[in-house]
Amino acid sequence: MAIDIACPACGETEALTGVRGDESIDLTCDACGARWVRSLAKRCDVCGGDDIQTVPLAIVERSRGTQLSILGTRPIDLCSHCDAARLRGYHANRPNPLMPDALPTVGEEQMNG
């Protein structure tokens, strides 16, 4: 996932350089010379909020026939505001991981074959 960053002074998006620190990145626009700091804190792509929770998302595959198996998990970041319903579902079923929105399915030809 790419992050869109533009110079706040001139709008330049390509000629930017940055130096990463522990909690922020010091950015410089090579086009106009403007300097600013960008926080490394996670933010929601939708609302821009910073109340982000990292939760485990199940990695699911069909193991045999129509049986589904959780092969592992991967961390995903959810916004407490935009993803409130998904977070409620996760917290209600803890310690189980959050299930993906779409599960692997079996086609009709596999059921009858």
C-alpha positions in Angstrom: 0.0 0.0 0.0 1.5 3.3 -1.1 1.3 6.4 1.0 0.5 9.6 -0.8 2.8 12.4 0.4 2.9 15.8 -1.0 4.8 19.0 -0.1 2.6 21.2 2.0 4.1 24.3 0.4 4.1 23.5 -3.4 2.3 20.2 -3.8 5.3 18.3 -5.2 4.9 14.5 -4.8 8.1 13.1 -6.5 11.1 15.2 -5.5 10.9 14.5 -1.8 13.6 13.1 0.5 13.3 11.9 4.1 15.4 10.9 7.0 13.7 8.4 9.4 14.0 8.9 13.1 12.6 6.8 16.0 9.2 8.4 16.0 9.0 10.5 12.8 10.4 11.2 9.3 12.0 14.6 8.6 10.9 15.4 5.0 12.4 17.9 2.6 11.0 19.0 -0.8 13.8 19.1 -3.3 11.7 21.3 -5.6 11.0 24.3 -3.2 13.2 23.5 -0.1 10.3 23.2 2.4 10.8 21.0 5.4 8.3 19.2 7.6 7.9 16.3 10.0 5.7 13.2 9.4 4.8 11.1 12.4 5.3 7.3 12.1 2.1 6.7 14.1 -0.4 4.5 12.3 -3.4 6.4 10.8 -6.7 5.3 9.3 -6.7 5.6 5.5 -10.4 6.5 5.5 -10.9 9.0 8.4 -7.3 9.9 9.2 -7.9 8.9 12.9 -5.0 7.6 15.0 -7.0 5.1 17.2 -5.8 2.0 15.5 -5.8 -1.5 16.8 -3.7 -4.3 15.4 -5.6 -7.7 15.5 -4.9 -11.1 14.0 -6.7 -12.0 10.8 -7.1 -15.7 10.0 -5.5 -17.2 6.9 -8.1 -19.8 5.7 -7.9 -22.5 3.0 -10.0 -25.5 2.1 -8.2 -28.5 3.5 -10.3 -31.3 2.1 -13.7 -31.3 0.5 -15.7 -28.4 2.0 -13.7 -28.3 5.2 -12.0 -25.0 6.0 -8.8 -24.8 8.1 -7.1 -21.9 9.6 -3.5 -22.1 8.5 -2.2 -19.2 10.4 -2.8 -15.5 11.1 -1.4 -12.2 9.9 -1.7 -8.8 11.7 -4.0 -6.2 10.3 -4.7 -2.6 11.5 -8.3 -1.6 12.1 -9.6 1.9 13.0 -11.7 2.0 16.1 -14.2 4.4 14.3 -14.4 3.0 10.7 -14.0 -0.7 11.6 -16.0 -0.6 14.9 -18.3 -3.5 13.9 -15.3 -5.8 12.9 -13.5 -4.9 16.2 -16.7 -5.7 18.2 -16.9 -9.1 16.5 -13.2 -9.8 17.1 -13.4 -8.8 20.8 -16.6 -10.9 21.3 -14.8 -14.0 20.0 -11.3 -13.6 21.5 -8.9 -15.3 21.6 -9.9 -16.5 18.1 -8.6 -14.5 15.2 -10.8 -12.3 13.1 -12.2 -14.2 10.1 -11.6 -12.9 6.6 -14.5 -11.2 4.8 -14.5 -13.8 2.0 -13.9 -17.5 2.6 -12.7 -20.1 0.0 -15.6 -21.8 -1.6 -16.1 -25.1 -3.5 -17.5 -24.8 -7.1 -20.4 -27.0 -8.2 -18.1 -29.0 -10.5 -15.9 -30.0 -7.5 -19.0 -31.0 -5.4 -20.2 -33.4 -8.1 -16.9 -34.5 -9.5 
